[in-house]
Amino acid sequence: MTNPDERTWTVDDLRLSGLVWGPEAGTPVLALHGWMDHADSFQTLAPLLCDCRVVALDLSGQGHSGHRAGHGTYNIWDDLPQIAGLLDQLDWRDPVLLGHSRGANIATLFAAALPERVRALVALDSLVPQPNEASVVDTLRAFLLESRSRSAGGARTFPRREHYITRRIRQGNTRQVAEALADRALDETPEGVRLRGDPRLFASSAIKLTRPQIEDVLRAIRCPVLNIWGTEGILHRRPGLADLVREAGRLIPDYEQVEIAGDHHLHLEPRAAGQIATLIQTFLRQRQLQ
């Protein structure tokens, strides 16, 4: 496996960290990880993307990136201005966006809002968030109460690294995935290991998108989209999401959906990662984007 370079940037006074693979002249790919993951989420897939310059970002409040200010929030659109600023610093006019889970949702929003800045979108085991069916007032209330309680509670700690790994396994990750994500997620302290992720990431969003709003997002996408799902991923656990994915095929002019064997973190499994890399490179070559 190719060792990545560690990089840091400052965008809007926020320190962002990330990992970089591949030649500087390669096809630019900005990789965005899922909720409570980090740039190491792409450690298996990124080295397989030949002739690509992959920048895997630690999104704000996760991995080695800084936490947002006390008055800041972690709605899925809050990272969009910093993503645009990072692309400016990288001097990338229109990279490929590669997103997993929550990162795929963020990438979809970015591609819809700034279509001129995205060459192609590759979404792994997600595309858009589950439509919100709750009252907007109930959602706001949950956001206010949970944000305050999470801030007051401080960072989650574990006696040892193995306890964190065991917790992720109980939540459905394989041991291989849990091990791969442990080091960049944890910080050693005298009391044990502490989650680097901002506790406010566990709070409800202030506002959640409704189905008509999500359809507007899908309708606004102009770039080619490759949507890869795991056979044991979230698509089969969320009926409302499956219906929206079918709608994506109608609303997005160039939309390709593929399903391969794997769970939600399929891009961290070597066999699935190899399949994903082949799918991505074929997709880009067929559209003359690489």
Secondary structure by P-SEA (a helix, b strand, c coil): cbbbbbbbbbcccbbbbbcccccccccbbbbbbcccccccccccccccccccbbbbbcccccccccccccccccccccaaaaaaaaaaaacccccbbbbcaaaaaaaaaaaaaccccccbbbbccccccccccccaaaaaaaaaaaaaaaaaacbbbbccaaaaaaaaaaacccaaaaaaacccccccccccccccccccccccccccccaaaaaaaaaacccbbbbbbbccccccccaaaaaaaaaaaacccbbbbbbccccccccccaaaaaaaaaaaaaaaaaaccc
